[in-house]
Amino acid sequence: MDSKISIRSLPFQVSALDWDCHDAVTRYLTHSIHRYSGKFIPQVARQMIELLSAPREIILDPFCGSGTTLLEAALYQRRSIGIDLNPVATMISKVKCTPLSETLLSRELANVQTLLSTIGGASRNGQLSLRFHTDRKWNSDPRLGDSWYLKWFQRPVLEQLVAIYQTISSIGNVHVRNLTSVAFSNILRKSSNASSAYPNVMFDRSITSRPLPLKPFLLELHKTCAMVTELHRTVSGRTWYAPQVILADSRAIPLPDKSVDAIITHPPYIGSIPYAEYQQLSLHWFGHESKALDTILIGGRRQAKDVLSRYRLGMRETLLEIRRVLKPGRMIGFLIGDPLVHGRRVSLFRLISKCASECELHLIAAHRRRGINHRANKMSRERVVFFQRPD
């Protein structure tokens, strides 16, 4: 499409497209590389990308999460920038959008697998090989005596996780280290004492034993490598516009004024999806406190009485920043739902539209997606919504 969008025709274009995507395959290439709640559906992001931008233009996702918009932008020859406050999310986004060849991964991971093979044999009492107990780097790890880790992970499991994590930390190639870290993060929940019956992390007192994590990790690593190498094969020979992923706040976007051509994003659902709480195991392993993160996320501290007013303020600040960095005349595409907050349905469409109007962003089109995402938070109503920064 041209850089100048036909505002008159946009509502007709929006209504003519299939936003429900009932039969769409969403787990292709690296889109399923890590579990992440409240993901943007790739086909929805792609249609917004094609409506609002042209090849080589710059797309910003200020709530990039696990990187759906960024991958679709790169696949369709757009430059993109993703921002998120969650360091686990930005790590996943980087891995999702970094094609790596099978040759490179085979070479880099051969040594890792050799090191890990020395801890593979556990005796009947669950103790690891002698190698673990004589390796000072592993057996002196402070996690082995930390009450938080001993609560969430049984001792034999924790010992193997420490050995795996320390081995990952020794990888020199940053892309490969990130990839193996994502595979590691993705097995933590199943290796822990958390209940599998709830999306949030709740301690399960009925668990008697957990399987040792080395084999699940190696399987997950193999799956992750297969996705990344498939991405590499798919885009081989093309110009690949690697997304820029930034750990930052949408209320203080670290970009110049009037520097991006389109904004495409899936804003947080107030407290209905507690991102920090869901990912607390991974956050803690990588040195971040989920409670501290929850205090600064838009829609965080979901049980607090003022969550709605804080969300409204945070979104207004974000929209002001979006207006600042967006080029005049260009467009914003949002996927917005109606979450339950303290037992009451809240229309984010009305809330965000009002904030947008206050920020001098004009509502151009809106279209309802029907009965798609029946999550644990009862999110079943969503809209694609388009705003414009006037010339």
C-alpha positions as CSV (number, residue, x, y, z in Angstrom):
1,M,0.0,0.0,0.0
2,D,1.0,3.6,-0.4
3,S,2.5,5.5,2.6
4,K,-0.6,7.8,2.4
5,I,-3.5,5.7,3.6
6,S,-7.0,6.2,2.1
7,I,-8.9,7.0,5.3
8,R,-12.2,6.9,3.5
9,S,-11.7,3.4,2.2
10,L,-10.2,1.9,5.4
11,P,-13.5,1.0,7.1
12,F,-14.6,-0.9,4.0
13,Q,-11.3,-2.7,3.8
14,V,-11.5,-3.6,7.5
15,S,-15.0,-4.9,7.2
16,A,-14.1,-7.0,4.1
17,L,-11.4,-9.0,5.9
18,D,-11.7,-12.1,8.0
19,W,-10.7,-11.1,11.5
20,D,-12.2,-14.2,13.2
21,C,-9.5,-16.5,11.7
22,H,-11.5,-19.6,12.9
23,D,-9.5,-22.2,11.0
24,A,-6.2,-20.3,10.8
25,V,-3.0,-22.2,11.7
26,T,-1.3,-20.1,14.3
27,R,1.7,-22.2,15.4
28,Y,3.8,-22.1,12.2
29,L,7.6,-21.3,12.1
30,T,8.6,-19.9,15.5
31,H,5.2,-18.6,16.7
32,S,4.9,-21.4,19.2
33,I,8.5,-21.2,20.5
34,H,7.5,-20.5,24.1
35,R,4.3,-20.6,26.1
36,Y,3.0,-17.0,26.5
37,S,-0.5,-16.0,27.6
38,G,-2.7,-13.6,25.6
39,K,-0.8,-13.9,22.4
40,F,-1.6,-11.8,19.3
41,I,-3.0,-14.1,16.6
42,P,-0.5,-13.9,13.7
43,Q,-3.1,-13.6,11.0
44,V,-4.7,-10.6,12.7
45,A,-1.3,-8.9,13.1
46,R,-0.4,-9.7,9.5
47,Q,-3.6,-8.1,8.1
48,M,-3.0,-5.0,10.1
49,I,0.6,-4.9,8.8
50,E,-0.6,-5.1,5.2
51,L,-3.3,-2.5,5.7
52,L,-1.2,0.1,7.5
53,S,2.2,-0.1,6.0
54,A,4.4,-0.8,2.9
55,P,7.5,-3.0,2.6
56,R,10.6,-1.5,4.3
57,E,8.5,0.9,6.4
58,I,8.9,0.9,10.2
59,I,6.3,-0.7,12.5
60,L,6.3,-0.3,16.3
61,D,4.7,-2.6,18.8
62,P,4.9,-0.9,22.2
63,F,3.5,-4.1,23.9
64,C,5.4,-6.7,21.9
65,G,5.1,-9.6,24.3
66,S,6.5,-12.7,22.7
67,G,7.0,-11.0,19.4
68,T,4.1,-12.0,17.1
69,T,3.9,-8.6,15.4
70,L,7.7,-8.5,15.0
71,L,7.9,-11.9,13.3
72,E,5.0,-11.1,10.9
73,A,6.5,-7.7,10.1
74,A,9.9,-9.3,9.2
75,L,8.3,-12.1,7.1
76,Y,6.5,-9.4,5.1
77,Q,9.5,-7.2,4.6
78,R,8.8,-4.6,7.2
79,R,11.3,-3.1,9.6
80,S,10.0,-3.3,13.2
81,I,10.7,-2.3,16.7
82,G,9.3,-4.1,19.8
83,I,9.1,-2.7,23.3
84,D,8.2,-4.5,26.5
85,L,8.9,-4.2,30.2
86,N,9.0,-8.0,30.7
87,P,12.6,-9.2,30.2
88,V,11.4,-12.8,29.6
89,A,9.1,-11.5,26.8
90,T,11.9,-9.6,25.1
91,M,14.2,-12.6,25.2
92,I,11.5,-14.8,23.6
93,S,10.9,-12.1,21.0
94,K,14.6,-12.0,20.0
95,V,14.8,-15.8,19.7
96,K,11.5,-15.9,17.7
97,C,12.8,-13.4,15.2
98,T,16.4,-14.6,14.8
99,P,16.9,-17.2,12.0
100,L,19.8,-19.5,12.7
101,S,21.2,-22.1,10.4
102,E,21.3,-25.8,11.3
103,T,25.1,-25.8,10.7
104,L,25.6,-23.0,13.2
105,L,23.4,-24.6,15.9
106,S,24.9,-28.1,15.4
107,R,28.4,-26.7,15.9
108,E,27.5,-24.4,18.9
109,L,25.4,-26.9,20.8
110,A,27.6,-30.0,20.3
111,N,29.8,-28.9,23.3
112,V,26.7,-28.1,25.4
113,Q,25.2,-31.5,24.9
114,T,28.6,-33.1,25.7
115,L,28.7,-31.3,29.0
116,L,25.1,-32.1,29.8
117,S,25.6,-35.8,29.1
118,T,27.8,-36.0,32.2
119,I,24.8,-35.3,34.4
120,G,22.3,-37.6,32.6
121,G,22.7,-40.7,34.8
122,A,20.9,-40.3,38.1
123,S,21.1,-43.1,40.7
124,R,18.0,-44.7,42.3
125,N,18.0,-42.2,45.1
126,G,17.9,-39.3,42.7
127,Q,21.4,-38.1,43.2
128,L,23.3,-36.8,40.2
129,S,26.6,-38.1,38.9
130,L,29.9,-37.5,40.6
131,R,30.7,-34.9,38.0
132,F,28.0,-32.6,39.5
133,H,29.2,-32.9,43.1
134,T,32.9,-32.3,42.2
135,D,32.3,-29.4,39.9
136,R,32.7,-26.3,42.2
137,K,30.9,-24.0,39.7
138,W,27.7,-26.2,40.0
139,N,27.7,-27.4,43.6
140,S,28.5,-23.9,45.0
141,D,25.6,-22.3,43.2
142,P,23.6,-20.3,45.8
143,R,20.3,-21.5,44.4
144,L,21.0,-24.9,46.0
145,G,20.6,-23.3,49.4
146,D,17.9,-20.7,48.6
147,S,14.5,-21.3,50.2
148,W,12.6,-20.0,47.2
149,Y,14.2,-22.5,44.9
150,L,13.9,-25.3,47.4
151,K,10.2,-24.5,47.7
152,W,9.4,-24.6,44.0
153,F,11.9,-27.4,42.9
154,Q,12.7,-30.7,44.6
155,R,16.3,-31.1,45.4
156,P,17.3,-33.6,42.6
157,V,15.4,-31.5,40.1
158,L,17.0,-28.3,41.3
159,E,20.5,-29.8,41.0
160,Q,19.9,-30.7,37.4
161,L,18.4,-27.3,36.6
162,V,21.4,-25.6,38.1
163,A,23.8,-27.7,36.0
164,I,21.8,-27.0,32.9
165,Y,21.5,-23.3,33.6
166,Q,25.3,-22.9,34.4
167,T,26.1,-24.7,31.1
168,I,23.8,-22.4,29.2
169,S,25.5,-19.4,30.8
170,S,28.8,-20.6,29.4
171,I,27.7,-20.3,25.8
172,G,29.6,-17.6,24.0
173,N,27.3,-16.9,21.0
174,V,24.6,-14.6,22.4
175,H,21.9,-15.9,19.9
176,V,22.5,-19.5,20.8
177,R,22.6,-18.6,24.5
178,N,19.2,-16.9,24.2
179,L,17.8,-19.8,22.3
180,T,18.9,-22.3,24.9
181,S,17.6,-20.0,27.6
182,V,14.2,-19.9,26.0
183,A,14.1,-23.8,25.9
184,F,15.1,-23.8,29.6
185,S,12.4,-21.3,30.5
186,N,9.8,-23.4,28.8
187,I,10.4,-26.5,30.9
188,L,10.5,-24.7,34.3
189,R,6.8,-24.9,34.9
190,K,6.6,-28.6,34.4
191,S,9.7,-29.2,36.4
192,S,8.4,-27.3,39.4
193,N,6.0,-27.9,42.3
194,A,3.4,-25.7,40.7
195,S,-0.1,-27.1,40.0
196,S,-0.9,-27.8,36.4
197,A,-4.6,-27.1,37.1
198,Y,-4.3,-23.3,37.0
199,P,-2.6,-20.8,34.6
200,N,-1.2,-18.8,37.5
201,V,1.7,-20.4,39.5
202,M,0.2,-22.0,42.6
203,F,2.1,-24.4,44.9
204,D,0.8,-28.0,44.7
205,R,1.2,-29.8,48.0
206,S,0.0,-33.1,46.6
207,I,3.1,-33.5,44.3
208,T,5.3,-36.3,45.5
209,S,8.0,-36.3,42.8
210,R,8.8,-34.6,39.6
211,P,10.8,-36.1,36.7
212,L,14.4,-35.0,36.4
213,P,14.5,-32.1,33.8
214,L,17.5,-33.0,31.7
215,K,15.6,-35.2,29.2
216,P,12.7,-32.7,28.9
217,F,15.2,-29.9,28.4
218,L,17.0,-31.7,25.6
219,L,13.7,-32.5,23.9
220,E,12.6,-28.8,24.2
221,L,16.0,-27.7,22.9
222,H,15.6,-29.9,19.9
223,K,12.1,-28.5,19.2
224,T,13.3,-25.0,19.6
225,C,16.3,-25.5,17.3
226,A,14.0,-27.1,14.7
227,M,11.7,-24.1,14.7
228,V,14.6,-21.6,14.4
229,T,16.2,-23.5,11.6
230,E,12.9,-23.8,9.7
231,L,12.6,-20.1,9.9
232,H,16.1,-19.8,8.5
233,R,15.3,-22.1,5.6
234,T,12.0,-20.2,4.9
235,V,13.7,-16.8,4.7
236,S,17.0,-17.9,3.1
237,G,17.8,-15.7,0.2
238,R,15.5,-12.9,1.3
239,T,16.4,-9.6,2.8
240,W,15.7,-10.1,6.5
241,Y,14.9,-7.0,8.5
242,A,15.8,-8.2,12.0
243,P,13.5,-6.5,14.5
244,Q,14.9,-4.3,17.1
245,V,13.7,-5.5,20.6
246,I,14.0,-3.1,23.5
247,L,13.4,-3.6,27.2
248,A,11.6,-0.4,27.8
249,D,8.3,1.2,29.0
250,S,5.6,2.1,26.5
251,R,5.0,5.3,28.5
252,A,8.6,6.4,27.7
253,I,9.3,5.1,24.2
254,P,13.0,5.6,23.4
255,L,12.5,6.7,19.8
256,P,12.6,10.1,18.1
257,D,9.5,12.1,17.3
258,K,7.7,11.2,14.0
259,S,10.0,8.2,13.4
260,V,7.6,5.2,12.8
261,D,5.2,4.5,10.0
262,A,2.6,2.4,11.8
263,I,1.8,1.2,15.3
264,I,0.4,-2.4,15.6
265,T,-0.2,-3.9,19.0
266,H,-2.3,-6.0,21.4
267,P,-2.5,-3.9,24.6
268,P,-2.6,-5.7,28.0
269,Y,-6.0,-6.7,29.4
270,I,-5.8,-4.8,32.7
271,G,-5.4,-7.6,35.3
272,S,-7.1,-10.4,33.5
273,I,-3.8,-11.7,32.3
274,P,-1.2,-11.2,35.1
275,Y,1.9,-11.6,32.9
276,A,4.4,-11.2,35.7
277,E,2.6,-13.7,37.9
278,Y,2.3,-16.3,35.2
279,Q,6.0,-16.1,34.4
280,Q,7.4,-15.8,37.9
281,L,9.4,-19.0,37.7
282,S,11.3,-17.9,34.6
283,L,11.7,-14.3,35.8
284,H,13.2,-15.5,39.1
285,W,15.6,-17.9,37.4
286,F,16.9,-15.1,35.2
287,G,17.4,-12.7,38.1
288,H,14.1,-10.6,38.0
289,E,11.5,-10.2,40.7
290,S,7.9,-10.8,39.4
291,K,6.4,-8.7,42.1
292,A,8.6,-5.8,41.3
293,L,7.7,-6.1,37.6
294,D,4.0,-6.3,38.4
295,T,4.1,-3.0,40.2
296,I,5.2,-1.2,37.0
297,L,3.2,-3.0,34.4
298,I,0.2,-1.3,32.9
299,G,-2.7,-3.2,34.5
300,G,-0.4,-4.8,37.1
301,R,-1.3,-5.3,40.8
302,R,-4.6,-6.7,39.5
303,Q,-6.2,-7.2,42.9
304,A,-5.7,-3.5,43.9
305,K,-8.9,-1.4,44.0
306,D,-7.3,1.3,41.8
307,V,-6.2,-1.1,39.0
308,L,-8.7,0.4,36.5
309,S,-7.8,4.0,37.1
310,R,-4.0,3.2,36.9
311,Y,-4.6,1.3,33.7
312,R,-6.5,4.3,32.2
313,L,-3.6,6.6,33.2
314,G,-1.0,4.2,31.8
315,M,-2.8,3.8,28.5
316,R,-3.2,7.6,28.2
317,E,0.5,8.1,28.7
318,T,1.2,5.4,26.2
319,L,-1.1,6.9,23.6
320,L,0.6,10.3,24.0
321,E,4.0,8.6,23.3
322,I,2.5,6.7,20.4
323,R,1.3,10.0,18.9
324,R,4.7,11.6,19.4
325,V,6.7,8.8,17.6
326,L,4.1,8.2,14.8
327,K,4.4,10.1,11.6
328,P,1.6,12.6,10.9
329,G,-1.3,11.0,8.9
330,R,-0.3,7.5,9.8
331,M,-2.3,4.8,11.6
332,I,-2.5,2.7,14.7
333,G,-4.0,-0.8,14.8
334,F,-5.1,-2.3,18.1
335,L,-6.6,-5.6,19.0
336,I,-8.7,-4.8,22.1
337,G,-10.8,-7.1,24.4
338,D,-13.4,-6.6,27.1
339,P,-11.9,-8.2,30.3
340,L,-13.4,-8.9,33.6
341,V,-12.1,-6.6,36.4
342,H,-13.2,-7.3,39.9
343,G,-16.1,-9.3,38.5
344,R,-17.2,-6.5,36.2
345,R,-17.0,-6.5,32.4
346,V,-14.9,-3.5,31.2
347,S,-15.1,-2.2,27.6
348,L,-11.5,-1.4,26.7
349,F,-12.8,-0.2,23.4
350,R,-14.6,2.7,25.1
351,L,-11.8,3.3,27.6
352,I,-9.0,3.4,25.0
353,S,-11.1,5.3,22.4
354,K,-11.7,8.0,25.1
355,C,-8.0,8.2,25.9
356,A,-7.1,8.3,22.2
357,S,-9.5,11.2,21.7
358,E,-7.9,13.1,24.6
359,C,-4.5,12.5,22.8
360,E,-5.9,13.8,19.5
361,L,-5.9,10.5,17.8
362,H,-9.0,9.9,15.6
363,L,-11.0,6.7,15.6
364,I,-11.3,5.6,11.9
365,A,-12.6,2.0,12.0
366,A,-13.6,-0.8,14.4
367,H,-14.7,-4.3,13.8
368,R,-15.7,-7.0,16.3
369,R,-14.2,-10.4,16.4
370,R,-16.8,-12.9,17.6
371,G,-16.4,-15.6,20.2
372,I,-12.7,-16.4,19.6
373,N,-10.6,-16.4,22.7
374,H,-12.4,-18.2,25.5
375,R,-9.6,-18.1,28.0
376,A,-9.6,-18.7,31.7
377,N,-10.3,-15.0,32.1
378,K,-13.5,-15.4,30.0
379,M,-12.1,-13.1,27.3
380,S,-14.5,-13.8,24.5
381,R,-15.2,-10.4,22.9
382,E,-12.5,-8.5,21.0
383,R,-12.3,-5.7,18.4
384,V,-9.8,-4.6,15.8
385,V,-9.6,-0.9,16.2
386,F,-7.9,1.7,14.0
387,F,-6.8,5.3,15.0
388,Q,-5.0,8.0,13.0
389,R,-2.6,10.7,14.0
390,P,-3.9,13.7,11.9
391,D,-1.6,15.5,9.6
